[in-house]
Amino acid sequence: MSITTEQVWNDFSWRLRAFILDRITDGEDADDLLQDIFTKIHNNLLHLKDEGRLTAWLFQITRNAIADYYRQLKVQLPEPALATGIVDNQDDNALNREVAGWLEPMLEKLPEIYREALG
């Protein structure tokens, strides 16, 4: 294989970053992810047998990295009060505030288009 990581960076980094930013709105997270992706590319470029498949291979690595990113964001939520016992009507407002406190951080991690749909 004659293509180098530097050539891939020069030819594809801006496209991959744009692809990532369409799915992850945090620019710093996108840059970190792009760096991780290029580490994987660098470590595995010699295993690519068909340079004609380079673009598809790069975007598959990127899609997998984005999926991993969202898997890592899963937050362990405390068990809601309803699951642990009966809640009377006086506790409904407190429960609503508690649930809102769980949801807000999760919603902030969503791309803006999905936040708007839920907002």
Backbone as CSV, one residue per row, in Angstrom:
resi,resn,N_x,N_y,N_z,CA_x,CA_y,CA_z,C_x,C_y,C_z
1,MET,0.860,-1.173,0.000,0.000,0.000,0.000,0.898,1.225,0.000
2,SER,0.613,2.142,-0.862,1.488,3.307,-0.998,0.933,4.566,-0.337
3,ILE,-0.294,4.524,0.106,-0.891,5.711,0.728,-0.415,5.818,2.179
4,THR,-0.193,7.051,2.617,0.278,7.280,3.981,-0.818,7.927,4.832
5,THR,-0.622,7.876,6.127,-1.562,8.515,7.050,-1.610,10.014,6.776
6,GLU,-0.463,10.599,6.470,-0.429,12.034,6.178,-1.275,12.372,4.959
7,GLN,-1.211,11.534,3.933,-2.036,11.770,2.742,-3.523,11.643,3.081
8,VAL,-3.839,10.643,3.872,-5.238,10.462,4.280,-5.698,11.679,5.066
9,TRP,-4.865,12.158,5.992,-5.199,13.354,6.769,-5.449,14.539,5.845
10,ASN,-4.540,14.767,4.933,-4.660,15.919,4.030,-5.892,15.832,3.141
11,ASP,-6.227,14.628,2.720,-7.346,14.457,1.784,-8.708,14.307,2.466
12,PHE,-8.733,13.804,3.703,-10.017,13.423,4.300,-10.342,14.050,5.644
13,SER,-9.395,14.645,6.337,-9.679,15.097,7.708,-10.847,16.079,7.762
14,TRP,-10.907,17.013,6.837,-11.991,18.004,6.864,-13.339,17.339,6.597
15,ARG,-13.376,16.344,5.703,-14.637,15.648,5.400,-15.096,14.816,6.597
16,LEU,-14.151,14.131,7.222,-14.506,13.312,8.375,-14.958,14.184,9.538
17,ARG,-14.288,15.324,9.735,-14.686,16.226,10.826,-16.099,16.761,10.585
18,ALA,-16.399,17.143,9.351,-17.746,17.625,9.020,-18.787,16.523,9.263
19,PHE,-18.439,15.305,8.888,-19.318,14.155,9.109,-19.578,13.963,10.593
20,ILE,-18.526,14.065,11.392,-18.651,13.919,12.842,-19.508,15.045,13.416
21,LEU,-19.254,16.277,12.986,-19.987,17.429,13.521,-21.469,17.403,13.166
22,ASP,-21.832,16.681,12.112,-23.250,16.504,11.793,-23.939,15.612,12.821
23,ARG,-23.140,14.843,13.555,-23.689,13.884,14.489,-23.362,14.182,15.945
24,ILE,-22.307,14.970,16.179,-21.882,15.348,17.529,-21.699,16.859,17.528
25,THR,-22.506,17.559,18.299,-22.482,19.022,18.219,-21.336,19.663,18.980
26,ASP,-20.751,18.968,19.926,-19.649,19.529,20.712,-18.364,19.471,19.887
27,GLY,-17.841,20.638,19.516,-16.650,20.719,18.674,-15.423,20.082,19.296
28,GLU,-15.260,20.233,20.609,-14.105,19.631,21.280,-14.204,18.108,21.259
29,ASP,-15.398,17.581,21.512,-15.588,16.132,21.439,-15.353,15.632,20.020
30,ALA,-15.808,16.401,19.040,-15.607,16.021,17.643,-14.119,15.982,17.307
31,ASP,-13.365,16.975,17.762,-11.924,16.996,17.503,-11.221,15.827,18.192
32,ASP,-11.617,15.533,19.431,-11.043,14.388,20.138,-11.342,13.087,19.401
33,LEU,-12.569,12.972,18.936,-12.966,11.774,18.212,-12.191,11.647,16.900
34,LEU,-12.033,12.756,16.202,-11.266,12.737,14.958,-9.837,12.279,15.215
35,GLN,-9.250,12.742,16.294,-7.889,12.318,16.643,-7.856,10.806,16.926
36,ASP,-8.834,10.307,17.655,-8.903,8.868,17.929,-9.075,8.072,16.636
37,ILE,-9.897,8.590,15.742,-10.136,7.917,14.465,-8.841,7.838,13.669
38,PHE,-8.083,8.922,13.644,-6.840,8.899,12.880,-5.780,8.016,13.531
39,THR,-5.858,7.825,14.816,-4.978,6.848,15.464,-5.314,5.450,14.947
40,LYS,-6.612,5.133,14.859,-7.042,3.832,14.330,-6.641,3.692,12.863
41,ILE,-6.812,4.767,12.105,-6.434,4.729,10.692,-4.939,4.454,10.565
42,HIS,-4.155,5.186,11.311,-2.693,5.019,11.254,-2.286,3.586,11.625
43,ASN,-2.909,3.049,12.667,-2.555,1.712,13.136,-3.003,0.598,12.194
44,ASN,-3.985,0.882,11.341,-4.560,-0.176,10.497,-4.432,0.069,8.997
45,LEU,-3.833,1.152,8.598,-3.753,1.489,7.174,-3.043,0.409,6.367
46,LEU,-2.060,-0.227,6.944,-1.331,-1.284,6.229,-2.214,-2.498,5.939
47,HIS,-3.296,-2.663,6.683,-4.189,-3.808,6.500,-5.211,-3.576,5.390
48,LEU,-5.325,-2.345,4.905,-6.257,-2.050,3.811,-5.656,-2.576,2.515
49,LYS,-6.325,-3.535,1.903,-5.770,-4.197,0.716,-6.149,-3.509,-0.591
50,ASP,-7.258,-2.797,-0.598,-7.759,-2.187,-1.828,-7.916,-0.687,-1.611
51,GLU,-7.006,0.090,-2.195,-7.072,1.550,-2.032,-8.369,2.129,-2.583
52,GLY,-9.009,1.435,-3.469,-10.289,1.882,-4.011,-11.396,1.878,-2.967
53,ARG,-11.182,1.144,-1.887,-12.157,1.064,-0.801,-11.812,2.000,0.347
54,LEU,-10.794,2.852,0.155,-10.320,3.720,1.227,-11.421,4.594,1.811
55,THR,-12.163,5.279,0.968,-13.196,6.198,1.461,-14.243,5.452,2.281
56,ALA,-14.715,4.333,1.767,-15.716,3.545,2.508,-15.137,3.066,3.833
57,TRP,-13.882,2.646,3.821,-13.218,2.165,5.038,-13.108,3.279,6.077
58,LEU,-12.720,4.472,5.634,-12.581,5.611,6.551,-13.907,5.979,7.199
59,PHE,-14.956,6.018,6.390,-16.254,6.393,6.942,-16.845,5.291,7.820
60,GLN,-16.500,4.036,7.563,-16.946,2.964,8.450,-16.266,3.088,9.806
61,ILE,-14.975,3.364,9.811,-14.260,3.584,11.070,-14.893,4.762,11.818
62,THR,-15.223,5.815,11.095,-15.809,7.008,11.708,-17.191,6.713,12.278
63,ARG,-18.021,6.000,11.536,-19.354,5.634,12.045,-19.242,4.784,13.311
64,ASN,-18.315,3.839,13.298,-18.123,2.994,14.477,-17.658,3.818,15.671
65,ALA,-16.771,4.770,15.443,-16.275,5.618,16.533,-17.396,6.490,17.101
66,ILE,-18.273,6.985,16.250,-19.404,7.794,16.711,-20.358,6.923,17.552
67,ALA,-20.604,5.711,17.100,-21.455,4.798,17.874,-20.825,4.516,19.238
68,ASP,-19.518,4.288,19.261,-18.820,4.060,20.534,-18.928,5.280,21.439
69,TYR,-18.816,6.467,20.851,-18.922,7.717,21.611,-20.264,7.781,22.339
70,TYR,-21.347,7.476,21.617,-22.668,7.548,22.236,-22.893,6.417,23.242
71,ARG,-22.287,5.264,22.998,-22.386,4.179,23.981,-21.731,4.584,25.293
72,GLN,-20.620,5.280,25.205,-19.904,5.701,26.411,-20.647,6.791,27.177
73,LEU,-21.559,7.489,26.533,-22.308,8.564,27.186,-23.460,8.062,28.044
74,LYS,-23.810,6.804,27.881,-24.926,6.293,28.675,-24.644,6.549,30.139
75,VAL,-25.603,7.165,30.784,-25.457,7.544,32.185,-26.277,6.574,33.029
76,GLN,-25.688,6.126,34.109,-26.430,5.297,35.041,-27.368,6.204,35.834
77,LEU,-28.641,6.032,35.633,-29.627,6.853,36.319,-30.049,6.188,37.615
78,PRO,-30.292,6.984,38.637,-30.801,6.395,39.870,-32.188,5.804,39.626
79,GLU,-32.534,4.816,40.387,-33.838,4.189,40.243,-34.914,5.186,40.641
80,PRO,-35.914,5.387,39.786,-36.953,6.360,40.125,-37.767,5.909,41.331
81,ALA,-38.329,6.886,42.015,-39.105,6.625,43.224,-40.290,5.714,42.938
82,LEU,-40.866,5.798,41.753,-42.025,4.971,41.437,-41.672,3.493,41.440
83,ALA,-40.462,3.163,41.103,-40.075,1.759,41.051,-39.785,1.200,42.435
84,THR,-39.512,2.067,43.395,-39.159,1.588,44.727,-40.336,1.591,45.686
85,GLY,-41.440,2.156,45.303,-42.589,2.188,46.201,-43.667,3.107,45.663
86,ILE,-44.735,3.212,46.390,-45.850,4.061,45.979,-45.532,5.505,46.340
87,VAL,-45.818,6.388,45.407,-45.581,7.819,45.616,-46.944,8.493,45.685
88,ASP,-47.172,9.272,46.740,-48.458,9.962,46.815,-48.400,11.240,45.981
89,ASN,-49.532,11.865,45.788,-49.642,13.042,44.931,-48.774,14.203,45.389
90,GLN,-48.499,14.302,46.676,-47.664,15.393,47.174,-46.233,15.266,46.661
91,ASP,-45.815,14.047,46.390,-44.447,13.833,45.919,-44.309,13.957,44.402
92,ASP,-45.432,14.129,43.693,-45.369,14.192,42.235,-44.464,15.316,41.738
93,ASN,-44.590,16.507,42.324,-43.758,17.633,41.878,-42.288,17.369,42.137
94,ALA,-41.977,16.800,43.293,-40.582,16.477,43.608,-40.053,15.432,42.623
95,LEU,-40.880,14.454,42.312,-40.478,13.427,41.355,-40.250,14.027,39.976
96,ASN,-41.160,14.910,39.559,-41.000,15.567,38.255,-39.698,16.355,38.189
97,ARG,-39.367,17.053,39.273,-38.107,17.809,39.307,-36.909,16.867,39.250
98,GLU,-37.011,15.751,39.955,-35.920,14.777,39.961,-35.696,14.197,38.558
99,VAL,-36.775,13.808,37.911,-36.674,13.245,36.567,-36.140,14.298,35.599
100,ALA,-36.598,15.531,35.714,-36.093,16.608,34.860,-34.589,16.784,35.063
101,GLY,-34.127,16.612,36.284,-32.704,16.704,36.564,-31.900,15.609,35.877
102,TRP,-32.508,14.440,35.676,-31.820,13.355,34.957,-31.825,13.619,33.458
103,LEU,-32.937,14.128,32.971,-33.102,14.279,31.532,-32.277,15.424,30.943
104,GLU,-32.173,16.519,31.661,-31.473,17.681,31.116,-30.040,17.362,30.679
105,PRO,-29.228,16.690,31.488,-27.869,16.375,31.034,-27.860,15.444,29.822
106,MET,-28.827,14.530,29.775,-28.894,13.626,28.626,-29.278,14.392,27.363
107,LEU,-30.230,15.300,27.476,-30.669,16.069,26.320,-29.558,16.976,25.792
108,GLU,-28.722,17.494,26.689,-27.627,18.359,26.274,-26.621,17.621,25.400
109,LYS,-26.537,16.314,25.527,-25.596,15.507,24.746,-26.131,15.195,23.343
110,LEU,-27.428,15.395,23.141,-28.021,15.117,21.832,-27.631,16.189,20.823
111,PRO,-27.539,15.826,19.540,-27.356,16.849,18.511,-28.524,17.840,18.555
112,GLU,-28.263,19.065,18.189,-29.247,20.143,18.329,-30.574,19.822,17.656
113,ILE,-30.537,19.190,16.499,-31.774,18.891,15.770,-32.705,18.013,16.607
114,TYR,-32.153,17.071,17.388,-32.967,16.208,18.224,-33.423,16.931,19.491
115,ARG,-32.558,17.814,20.017,-32.956,18.588,21.195,-34.146,19.466,20.843
116,GLU,-34.109,20.080,19.655,-35.213,20.958,19.244,-36.512,20.162,19.132
117,ALA,-36.445,18.956,18.609,-37.638,18.138,18.443,-38.251,17.783,19.801
118,LEU,-37.417,17.612,20.802,-37.917,17.254,22.131,-38.268,18.464,22.971
119,GLY,-37.763,19.643,22.591,-37.943,20.843,23.393,-39.214,21.522,23.237
